[in-house]
Amino acid sequence: MFKIDKKIPGSAIMEPCDSLTFNKEEARPDVVCDADFRSIPFTSTDYEVLDSSTDRSFLLMDGNEHLHIETAEKFCNKLKCSDTAKIKVVSIFGNTGDGKSHTMNHTFFRGEEVFKTSAEQNSCTLGVYAAMQKDMGVLCLDTEGLLSTSKKSNRRMRMLLKILAISDIVIYRTRSERLHSDMYDFLGTASKAFCLHFSQALQSIQGSANLGPAVIIFHETRHTKPLENSVEESAGDKLRDYFSRLNYDIDAFSSLRYVGIQTSSNSTTDYKKLIAALRVDLENTTVRSPRQPSVIYKAMRSLNKKFSCEIVEKSINPFPEQYFTCPILCVSCNRRCQHSMGHESQNHSNANPCLLQYQFDNKVELCKSCYKNGREVAVTRTDGWTHSVINCPHCGEIAKAFKYWGTAQDCDAIQTQAVHVWKDGNILTKGPTHSGQMVLDRVGYVCEAFSNFSSQPTGVLKEWCADKVAPKYWKPNHEIINCFSCKKNFEKTGLRKHHCRGCGEGFCDLCTKHRMPVPSRKWFEHVRVCSDCHQKLLKQPDAIPGPNNTGPEETDVTVRKCGETIYNTISNVASVALECTKDIIKDTARPDYWVPDSKALHCNLCEMQFGTAEELVSAGTLNEIPFKGGDNKRHHCRRCGQGVCSECSKSRRPVPERGWLEDVRVCDACVNDDIAIRTNGADHDTKFKPTTSVDDPKAKVE
């Protein structure tokens, strides 16, 4: 246990020294700081290894994050203590020139210059220095100051955060008339880094999770009053409130204390309050217990090894660009216009490349030959039925891009580039009416309405006809409610019924994926069988599988074979003649701002995969969702052009800025945006009609 209740000669905790004043010729703090005049270091810190050790302190880590102690044994020798000793780590942080070394010397060593101090402009502490206070059982760490003119500020910040992570008590020393934002920034960053990175790393090293260090903010003022405790709230509560207002989470720290003092210009700093706060945290072992020096060294070495990669040092441009540049942003890439405010004679521009997004139709095609010569010349396309002729104003006809199923293929003669779309411009430009797609919408509406009207009678009639031509050992369709194997409900999932040619039971497509002959049932070609029949037929090819194993003389599959042949022939012809033609017309008439089907694989809102019910079951995405018709069909929002499912696009309203003057499909996200605009009272040029439900027979569907 610590010996801080006893009065030990030479103990700074019990007997602070008042002998050091600002007027004497003795050792002084790093830089004398006044509220009226703040010293600024004029020379830059270049992180050369400068050792400012004294007889009782040594360089633990230099500014390049290199440990100067190789092993735990050498660490104990430097501290002049055995590895069986139990010690706590106390580190100090603060801005350069605020007297961190001076504070450590007077708090723990009765004013003796254990850590070097200087009145020069150059920082005297570069890196981290260590010294042992044996009477207290405390390892003292003096760190490099913040806000210095170092060229490697990011590396310095990472070094300080690693030292903070292995500390038990942290003193943040500040000499200012008011608490500045740099203190909140540093401690808020330290708390976040500890929670996200250091806590897990320390747990793997020490084997147990723990909270971060206890933090003491030592605030010294000259002309203003420090924070004071009141009946309503303490000074620590006020600090936590300030951190919360700045959106900083400090839950990583085990405690937060505030020690504020006011020192007149003709008196010395009084460290009694700081010593009392340190006494409380040193005696508290409920959260942080003393550790062996080897444990502390191994934790520090492991953190330094884990977080030691190179950091790109980027200089911060102090010129406030946002004060004077145009505030308009590109809606596609969110970059800012680079011109000055009020540039009426110039269009918005940004030299950085933009992000291609189909809903903004911000793709342009340039002549590659002209582009290589330093000119950006847009090409034009003359579309034909089989190919597109690409013309350049300078080079003439440069290529012919043949079409595949109505879509022009990529061409090597053109360079594709995304252009910026500025917010104050006409983002959704009014173009020609999408007459081709409108015709398809009307045809699709008629087909879907007829399909919905006749789906139930057609399904019943289809099952009745299938039962009439089915073999006797097949289970009737009206008796099949669930899949015989996986027990999925056909009506809820929309899955299609299939019969195993071996046992005659009803299955879904996924449970009858095997194909093999069933000679005992007179199926001599490869036909659909379930998994159980597949295993039985592999062992006994001539066996009669299934519970309904009637004799071969009672099995007549000729009628079913003829029915399947006729049905498959008609289906294949209809698929080639109708579906392919429909796809060609759809690709030709589709608006340019729509996201292509090849890239719209999931609903943009609910992220449900598009496809048939069987495809969704195979992908593992269908979970008893009652899709209409069993499939999750792909649709496009007429406003944003994103691919959406029918459940996320039930609303119907006109989109005149896109050329849709009648009620068309609009996704829920666009509808919510319109509601938010109206609620906030923003001006909107487009007047929408009341939302129409998809169940309305007058609604247009895709």
C-alpha positions in Angstrom: 0.0 0.0 0.0 1.2 3.6 -0.6 2.9 5.5 2.2 1.1 8.7 1.8 -0.6 8.9 5.2 2.8 9.1 6.9 5.0 12.2 6.8 8.1 11.0 5.0 11.0 13.4 4.8 11.4 14.6 1.2 7.8 13.7 0.3 6.3 16.2 -2.0 2.8 14.9 -1.6 2.6 15.9 2.0 5.0 18.9 2.0 4.8 20.9 -1.2 7.6 23.3 -1.8 7.0 27.0 -2.1 10.5 28.1 -2.7 10.4 28.3 -6.4 9.2 31.7 -7.6 9.0 33.4 -11.0 11.4 36.1 -9.8 14.3 33.9 -8.8 17.2 32.8 -10.9 16.5 29.1 -10.3 14.9 26.6 -12.6 11.7 27.9 -14.1 8.8 26.4 -16.0 9.1 25.7 -19.7 7.7 29.1 -20.7 6.3 31.7 -18.4 2.7 32.1 -19.6 0.5 35.1 -19.0 -3.1 35.7 -20.0 -2.1 39.1 -21.5 0.9 37.8 -23.4 1.3 34.2 -24.6 4.8 33.1 -25.6 5.0 31.6 -29.1 7.9 29.2 -30.0 9.6 30.6 -33.1 11.8 27.7 -34.0 10.3 24.5 -35.3 10.7 21.1 -33.6 12.4 18.7 -36.0 12.3 15.5 -33.8 16.0 14.9 -33.7 16.8 12.6 -30.8 17.7 15.2 -28.2 18.2 13.6 -24.8 17.3 16.0 -21.9 17.7 13.4 -19.2 18.9 14.3 -15.7 20.5 12.2 -12.9 17.0 11.0 -11.9 15.1 10.9 -15.2 15.7 9.2 -18.5 14.4 9.2 -22.1 11.7 6.5 -22.4 10.4 7.2 -25.9 11.7 9.8 -28.4 9.6 11.9 -30.8 9.8 9.2 -33.5 8.0 6.7 -31.2 11.1 4.6 -30.6 11.5 3.0 -27.1 14.9 3.6 -25.7 14.6 0.7 -23.2 15.0 -2.7 -24.8 13.8 -5.1 -22.1 11.7 -5.2 -19.0 14.9 -6.0 -16.9 16.6 -2.8 -18.2 13.4 -0.9 -17.5 13.5 -2.0 -13.8 17.2 -1.1 -13.6 16.6 2.4 -14.9 13.9 2.8 -12.3 16.2 1.4 -9.7 13.5 -0.9 -8.3 12.7 -4.6 -8.3 10.1 -6.3 -10.5 8.2 -7.3 -7.4 7.4 -3.7 -6.6 3.8 -2.5 -7.2 3.6 1.0 -8.7 1.1 3.3 -10.4 1.8 5.4 -13.5 1.1 9.2 -13.4 1.6 11.1 -16.6 1.1 14.8 -17.4 -0.2 16.4 -20.6 -0.7 20.0 -21.8 0.3 22.6 -24.3 3.9 23.5 -24.7 5.1 26.2 -22.3 2.4 25.6 -19.7 4.9 24.3 -17.1 4.3 20.5 -17.2 7.9 19.6 -16.1 7.8 22.3 -13.5 4.5 20.9 -12.1 5.9 17.3 -11.9 9.0 18.5 -10.2 7.1 20.4 -7.5 4.3 17.9 -7.0 6.5 14.8 -6.6 10.1 15.9 -6.0 9.9 19.0 -3.8 11.1 21.4 -6.6 14.2 19.4 -7.5 14.8 19.5 -11.2 14.2 15.9 -12.0 12.6 16.8 -15.3 14.5 19.5 -17.2 12.9 22.9 -17.5 13.9 25.8 -19.6 13.1 29.5 -20.1 14.1 29.4 -23.8 11.8 29.4 -26.8 12.7 25.9 -27.8 10.8 23.0 -26.2 12.9 21.2 -23.6 10.8 18.1 -23.6 10.8 16.1 -26.9 9.3 12.7 -26.4 8.5 11.1 -23.1 10.8 11.1 -20.0 10.4 8.9 -16.9 11.4 9.2 -13.3 10.6 7.0 -10.2 9.2 8.4 -7.0 10.0 5.4 -4.7 8.4 6.8 -1.6 5.1 7.2 -3.3 5.4 4.1 -5.5 4.7 6.3 -8.6 6.2 6.2 -12.0 6.2 9.8 -13.3 6.0 10.4 -17.0 6.7 13.9 -18.5 5.4 14.3 -22.1 6.0 16.5 -25.0 3.7 19.6 -25.2 0.9 20.1 -27.6 0.5 23.0 -30.0 4.2 23.1 -30.7 5.5 23.9 -34.2 6.4 20.2 -34.9 6.3 19.0 -38.4 5.0 15.6 -37.2 2.1 16.6 -35.1 0.1 13.4 -36.0 2.9 11.2 -34.8 3.2 13.2 -31.6 -0.5 12.9 -31.0 -0.4 9.1 -31.4 2.6 8.9 -29.0 0.8 10.9 -26.4 -2.4 8.8 -26.7 -0.4 5.6 -26.2 1.2 7.0 -23.0 -2.2 8.0 -21.8 -3.6 4.5 -22.3 -1.0 2.9 -20.0 -1.3 5.6 -17.3 -3.3 5.1 -14.1 -3.7 8.9 -13.4 -3.5 11.7 -16.0 -2.9 15.3 -15.2 -3.9 17.8 -17.8 -2.0 21.0 -17.0 -3.3 24.3 -18.5 -2.4 27.9 -17.7 -5.0 30.1 -19.3 -7.7 32.5 -18.2 -10.3 30.2 -19.6 -10.4 26.6 -20.7 -9.6 26.4 -24.4 -11.0 24.0 -27.0 -7.6 22.2 -27.4 -8.1 20.6 -24.0 -11.6 19.3 -24.9 -10.3 18.1 -28.3 -7.4 16.2 -26.8 -9.3 14.5 -24.0 -12.3 13.7 -26.2 -9.9 12.2 -28.8 -8.1 10.2 -26.1 -11.4 8.7 -24.8 -12.5 7.7 -28.2 -9.1 6.1 -29.1 -9.1 4.2 -25.8 -12.6 2.8 -26.4 -12.0 1.9 -30.0 -8.4 0.6 -30.0 -6.5 0.6 -26.7 -9.1 -1.1 -24.5 -9.2 -4.2 -26.7 -5.4 -4.3 -27.1 -4.8 -3.9 -23.4 -7.3 -6.7 -22.7 -5.4 -9.1 -24.9 -2.2 -8.1 -23.1 -3.3 -8.0 -19.5 -6.1 -10.6 -19.8 -8.8 -8.4 -18.3 -10.7 -5.4 -19.4 -10.5 -2.2 -17.4 -11.5 1.4 -17.6 -9.2 4.2 -18.7 -7.1 6.4 -16.4 -8.4 8.9 -13.8 -8.1 12.4 -15.2 -7.3 15.5 -13.2 -7.6 18.9 -15.0 -5.2 21.3 -13.2 -6.3 24.8 -14.3 -4.3 27.8 -13.2 -5.5 31.4 -13.8 -4.2 34.8 -13.0 -7.0 37.4 -13.6 -10.1 35.2 -13.8 -11.8 32.9 -11.4 -11.5 29.1 -12.0 -14.6 26.9 -12.0 -16.2 26.5 -8.5 -18.4 24.0 -6.9 -22.0 25.0 -6.2 -25.0 23.4 -4.5 -26.5 22.5 -7.9 -23.5 21.0 -9.6 -19.8 20.5 -9.0 -17.0 21.8 -11.2 -16.5 18.2 -12.6 -20.2 18.1 -13.6 -19.8 21.4 -15.4 -16.8 20.0 -17.3 -18.8 16.9 -18.3 -21.6 19.2 -19.5 -19.0 21.1 -21.6 -17.7 17.9 -23.1 -21.3 16.8 -23.9 -22.0 20.1 -25.7 -19.0 19.6 -27.9 -20.2 16.0 -28.7 -17.3 14.4 -26.9 -17.8 11.1 -25.0 -15.5 10.8 -22.0 -16.9 7.5 -20.6 -13.5 5.8 -21.1 -12.1 7.7 -18.1 -12.6 6.1 -14.7 -13.1 9.6 -13.1 -12.8 13.3 -14.0 -11.7 15.9 -11.4 -11.2 19.6 -11.7 -8.5 21.4 -9.7 -8.6 25.2 -10.3 -6.4 27.8 -8.6 -5.8 31.5 -9.1 -2.3 32.8 -8.8 -1.4 36.5 -8.5 1.5 37.9 -10.4 3.7 38.2 -7.3 3.1 34.8 -5.8 4.1 31.2 -6.6 1.9 28.4 -7.7 0.2 26.5 -4.9 0.1 22.8 -5.6 -1.8 21.7 -2.4 -5.1 21.1 -4.1 -3.5 19.1 -6.8 -1.6 17.0 -4.3 -4.8 16.3 -2.4 -6.6 15.2 -5.6 -3.6 12.9 -6.4 -3.8 11.4 -2.9 -7.4 10.4 -3.4 -6.7 8.7 -6.8 -3.5 7.0 -5.6 -5.3 5.5 -2.6 -8.2 4.3 -4.8 -7.5 0.7 -5.9 -11.1 -0.3 -6.8 -10.6 0.6 -10.5 -6.9 0.7 -11.1 -4.6 -1.4 -8.9 -0.8 -1.0 -8.8 1.2 -3.0 -11.3 4.6 -4.5 -11.6 7.1 -2.5 -13.7 7.5 -5.4 -16.1 3.7 -5.4 -16.7 3.7 -1.7 -17.4 6.7 -2.0 -19.8 5.2 -4.9 -21.7 1.9 -3.1 -22.2 3.7 0.0 -23.4 5.9 -2.0 -25.8 2.9 -4.0 -27.2 0.9 -0.8 -27.8 3.9 0.9 -29.4 4.5 -2.2 -31.7 0.9 -2.5 -32.6 0.3 1.2 -33.5 3.6 2.1 -35.2 2.9 2.4 -38.9 3.8 5.5 -40.9 1.4 8.4 -40.7 0.9 10.9 -43.6 1.6 14.3 -42.2 -0.7 16.8 -44.0 -0.2 20.5 -43.4 -3.4 22.3 -42.4 -4.2 25.3 -44.6 -5.3 28.1 -42.3 -6.9 30.0 -45.1 -10.7 29.7 -44.5 -11.9 28.6 -48.0 -15.5 28.2 -46.9 -15.6 31.9 -45.9 -15.2 33.2 -49.5 -15.9 30.4 -52.0 -19.2 29.6 -53.5 -21.4 27.6 -51.1 -23.1 25.5 -53.9 -22.4 21.7 -53.7 -22.5 19.1 -56.3 -25.3 16.7 -55.5 -23.5 13.7 -56.9 -20.1 13.9 -55.2 -20.8 16.6 -52.6 -17.8 18.7 -53.6 -17.9 22.5 -53.4 -17.7 25.0 -56.2 -14.2 26.5 -56.4 -15.2 29.9 -57.6 -15.7 33.0 -55.3 -19.1 33.9 -54.1 -21.3 35.7 -56.5 -19.6 34.5 -59.7 -22.5 35.5 -62.0 -20.5 35.5 -65.2 -19.0 32.0 -64.7 -20.6 28.6 -64.3 -20.0 26.4 -61.3 -16.9 24.3 -61.5 -14.6 22.0 -59.6 -11.4 20.6 -60.9 -11.8 17.3 -59.0 -13.5 14.4 -60.7 -17.2 13.7 -60.0 -19.0 10.6 -59.0 -21.2 8.9 -61.6 -24.8 8.4 -60.4 -27.4 7.3 -62.9 -30.3 9.1 -61.2 -28.6 12.4 -62.0 -27.7 11.4 -65.6 -24.3 13.1 -65.2 -22.4 10.9 -67.7 -20.8 12.5 -70.8 -18.9 10.8 -73.6 -15.8 12.4 -74.9 -13.7 11.6 -78.0 -10.7 9.6 -76.7 -8.4 10.9 -79.4 -9.1 14.5 -78.6 -8.9 13.7 -74.9 -5.4 12.4 -75.2 -4.4 15.6 -77.0 -5.7 17.7 -74.1 -9.2 18.6 -75.4 -12.5 17.5 -73.9 -14.8 17.2 -76.9 -18.2 15.7 -76.4 -19.4 13.2 -79.0 -22.9 12.6 -80.4 -24.7 9.4 -81.2 -27.0 8.7 -84.1 -29.0 5.7 -83.0 -30.2 3.1 -85.5 -32.0 -0.2 -85.0 -28.8 -2.4 -85.0 -26.0 0.1 -84.3 -25.1 3.7 -83.2 -22.9 6.0 -85.2 -20.5 8.0 -82.9 -19.4 11.4 -84.3 -16.8 13.9 -83.0 -17.1 17.5 -84.1 -13.3 17.5 -84.8 -12.6 14.0 -86.0 -15.9 13.1 -87.7 -17.2 9.6 -87.5 -15.0 7.8 -85.1 -16.9 4.5 -84.5 -20.0 2.4 -84.9 -21.2 0.8 -81.7 -23.4 -2.2 -82.4 -26.3 -3.0 -80.1 -26.9 -6.1 -78.2 -30.5 -6.7 -77.4 -31.2 -3.0 -77.9 -28.4 -1.6 -75.7 -25.3 0.0 -77.3 -22.0 -1.7 -76.3 -19.0 0.2 -74.9 -16.7 1.6 -77.5 -12.9 2.0 -77.3 -13.1 5.3 -79.2 -14.8 7.2 -76.5 -13.9 8.3 -73.0 -16.6 8.3 -70.4 -16.6 11.0 -67.8 -18.9 12.1 -64.9 -19.8 15.8 -64.7 -20.8 17.8 -61.7 -24.5 18.4 -61.0 -24.9 21.6 -58.9 -27.7 22.1 -56.4 -28.9 25.5 -57.6 -29.0 24.3 -61.2 -31.9 22.4 -62.8 -30.9 19.1 -61.5 -33.8 17.1 -62.8 -33.8 18.8 -66.2 -37.0 18.7 -68.2 -36.3 16.6 -71.3 -38.4 14.9 -73.9 -41.4 12.9 -72.7 -40.5 9.2 -72.3 -43.2 8.1 -74.8 -41.8 4.6 -75.3 -41.7 3.8 -71.6 -45.2 5.3 -71.2 -46.5 2.9 -73.8 -44.8 0.0 -72.0 -46.4 1.2 -68.8 -49.8 1.1 -70.3 -49.3 -2.3 -71.8 -47.9 -3.6 -68.6 -50.8 -2.2 -66.7 -53.3 -4.0 -68.9 -51.3 -7.3 -68.7 -50.9 -7.1 -65.0 -54.5 -6.2 -64.4 -55.6 -9.1 -66.5 -53.1 -11.4 -64.8 -54.3 -10.3 -61.3 -58.0 -10.7 -62.3 -57.5 -14.2 -63.8 -54.7 -15.5 -61.6 -56.8 -17.4 -59.1 -59.2 -19.0 -61.6 -56.3 -19.8 -64.0 -54.3 -21.4 -61.2 -57.2 -23.6 -60.2 -57.9 -24.6 -63.8 -54.2 -25.3 -64.4 -54.0 -27.5 -61.3 -57.2 -29.4 -62.4 -55.8 -30.0 -65.8 -52.4 -31.2 -64.4 -54.2 -33.6 -62.1 -56.2 -35.1 -65.0 -53.0 -36.0 -66.9 -51.0 -37.0 -63.8 -50.1 -40.6 -63.0 -52.1 -42.3 -60.4 -49.3 -42.4 -57.8 -49.0 -38.6 -57.8 -50.5 -36.7 -55.0 -53.3 -34.3 -56.2 -52.3 -30.6 -56.3 -55.2 -29.5 -54.2 -54.0 -31.7 -51.4 -50.5 -30.3 -51.4 -50.2 -27.4 -48.9 -46.6 -27.6 -47.8 -43.4 -28.9 -49.3 -43.1 -32.6 -48.3 -39.4 -32.0 -47.3 -38.8 -28.5 -46.1 -42.4 -27.8 -45.0 -42.6 -24.4 -46.6 -46.1 -23.2 -47.3 -46.7 -22.8 -51.1 -49.4 -20.2 -50.7 -47.5 -18.0 -48.3 -44.1 -18.1 -50.1 -45.5 -18.2 -53.6 -43.3 -21.2 -54.5 -44.3 -23.4 -57.4 -45.3 -27.0 -56.8 -43.4 -29.9 -58.3 -43.9 -33.6 -58.2 -41.1 -36.1 -57.5 -41.2 -38.7 -60.3 -40.2 -41.4 -57.9 -42.5 -41.1 -54.9 -45.2 -38.7 -56.3 -45.1 -36.3 -53.4 -45.3 -32.5 -53.8 -42.0 -30.5 -53.3 -40.6 -27.1 -54.0 -37.9 -26.6 -56.7 -35.0 -26.6 -54.2 -36.0 -29.9 -52.7 -36.2 -31.6 -56.1 -32.9 -30.5 -57.7 -31.8 -34.0 -58.6 -32.3 -35.4 -62.0 -32.1 -39.2 -62.8 -34.1 -42.0 -64.5 -36.8 -43.9 -62.6 -37.2 -47.1 -64.6 -39.7 -48.6 -62.2 -42.1 -45.7 -62.9 -41.3 -45.9 -66.7 -39.3 -42.6 -66.7 -36.2 -43.7 -68.7 -34.8 -40.2 -69.2 -33.5 -37.9 -66.5 -36.4 -36.5 -64.6 -37.1 -34.6 -61.3 -36.7 -36.6 -58.1 -36.4 -35.7 -54.4 -33.4 -36.3 -52.2 -34.8 -39.5 -50.5 -35.7 -41.1 -53.8 -32.3 -40.0 -55.2 -30.5 -41.9 -52.4 -32.7 -45.0 -52.8 -32.3 -45.2 -56.6 -28.5 -44.8 -56.3 -28.5 -48.0 -54.2 -31.2 -49.9 -56.2 -31.9 -48.4 -59.6 -34.9 -50.7 -60.3 -36.6 -50.2 -57.0 -40.0 -48.5 -56.7 -39.4 -45.5 -54.4 -41.9 -43.8 -52.2 -44.8 -44.8 -50.0 -47.2 -45.1 -53.0 -45.2 -47.9 -54.6 -47.9 -49.4 -56.8 -46.9 -52.0 -59.4 -45.5 -51.1 -62.8 -48.6 -52.4 -64.5 -50.7 -49.7 -62.8 -48.3 -46.9 -63.7 -49.1 -45.0 -66.9 -47.0 -41.9 -67.5 -47.6 -41.6 -71.3 -50.2 -38.9 -71.0 -48.1 -36.9 -68.6 -45.1 -37.2 -70.9 -47.1 -35.9 -73.9 -48.5 -33.1 -71.8 -45.0 -32.0 -70.6 -43.7 -32.1 -74.2 -46.5 -29.9 -75.5 -46.3 -27.5 -72.5 -42.5 -27.1 -72.6 -42.5 -26.5 -76.4 -45.1 -23.8 -76.1 -43.4 -22.2 -73.1 -40.0 -22.1 -74.9 -41.5 -20.6 -78.0 -43.4 -18.0 -76.0 -40.3 -17.1 -74.0 -38.1 -16.6 -77.0 -40.7 -14.8 -79.1 -42.3 -12.7 -76.5 -39.9 -12.1 -73.6 -36.8 -11.4 -75.7 -38.8 -9.0 -77.8 -40.2 -7.3 -74.7 -36.7 -7.0 -73.3 -35.4 -5.3 -76.5 -38.3 -2.8 -76.4 -37.8 -2.1 -72.7 -34.0 -1.4 -73.1 -34.6 0.8 -76.1 -37.4 2.9 -74.4 -35.8 3.0 -70.9 -34.9 6.6 -69.7 -31.2 7.3 -69.3 -31.4 8.2 -65.7 -32.7 4.8 -64.6 -30.2 2.6 -62.9 -29.5 -0.4 -65.2 -30.9 -3.8 -64.2 -27.4 -5.3 -64.1 -26.6 -2.9 -61.2 -30.0 -2.8 -59.5 -29.8 -6.3 -58.0 -31.5 -5.3 -54.7 -34.2 -2.9 -53.7 -32.6 0.5 -53.0 -34.7 0.9 -49.8 -35.3 -2.5 -48.1 -32.3 -4.2 -49.8 -34.4 -7.3 -50.7 -32.9 -9.2 -53.6 -34.9 -9.2 -56.9 -35.8 -12.5 -58.5 -38.3 -15.4 -58.5 -39.4 -17.1 -55.3 -37.2 -20.0 -56.1 -34.1 -17.8 -56.6 -34.8 -16.0 -53.3 -35.1 -19.3 -51.4 -31.8 -20.5 -53.0 -30.1 -17.3 -51.9 -31.6 -17.6 -48.4 -33.3 -14.2 -48.4 -37.0 -15.3 -48.4 -38.4 -15.7 -45.0 -42.1 -16.4 -45.4 -42.6 -13.0 -47.1 -46.0 -13.0 -49.0 -44.8 -11.7 -52.4 -47.5 -11.1 -54.9 -47.1 -14.0 -57.5 -44.2 -15.4 -55.5 -41.6 -13.2 -57.1 -39.9 -10.0 -56.0 -40.0 -8.0 -59.2 -37.8 -5.1 -60.1 -39.4 -1.7 -60.7 -37.9 1.8 -61.2 -38.9 5.0 -59.4 -39.8 7.6 -62.0 -38.2 10.3 -60.0 -34.8 9.1 -58.7 -34.4 6.2 -61.2 -33.4 3.7 -58.5 -34.5 0.0 -58.6 -37.2 -0.7 -56.0 -39.6 -3.5 -55.1 -43.4 -3.1 -55.3 -43.7 -2.9 -51.5 -41.4 0.2 -51.4 -43.1 1.9 -54.3 -46.8 1.9 -53.7 -47.3 5.6 -54.2 -48.4 7.1 -57.5 -48.0 10.8 -58.4 -46.8 12.9 -61.4 -43.1 13.8 -61.8 -43.2 16.7 -64.3 -39.6 17.6 -63.9 -38.8 14.2 -65.4 -41.5 14.4 -68.1 -44.1 12.2 -66.3 -47.3 14.2 -66.3 -49.6 11.4 -65.1 -49.6 9.4 -61.9 -46.5 7.1 -62.1 -44.6 4.9 -59.7 -42.6 6.8 -57.0 -40.6 5.2 -54.2 -41.2 5.8 -50.5 -38.0 7.8 -50.1 -38.9 10.4 -52.7 -42.4 10.7 -51.2 -40.9 11.2 -47.7 -38.6 13.9 -49.1 -41.6 15.8 -50.6 -43.4 15.5 -47.2 -40.4 16.9 -45.4 -40.0 19.8 -47.8 -43.7 20.7 -47.4 -43.4 20.4 -43.6 -40.4 22.7 -43.4 -42.1 25.2 -45.5 -39.6 25.1 -48.3 -40.5 26.3 -51.8 -41.0 23.6 -54.4 -41.9 24.2 -58.0 -43.6 20.9 -58.6 -47.2 20.5 -57.3 -48.0 16.9 -56.6 -51.4 15.3 -56.5 -52.5 13.4 -53.5 -50.8 10.0 -53.2 -52.6 7.2 -54.9 -52.5 3.7 -53.5 -51.3 0.8 -55.7 -54.6 -0.9 -55.1 -56.4 1.9 -57.0 -57.5 0.5 -60.4 -56.7 3.8 -62.0 -53.0 3.7 -60.8 -50.4 3.1 -63.5 -48.0 0.2 -62.8 -44.8 -0.7 -64.4 
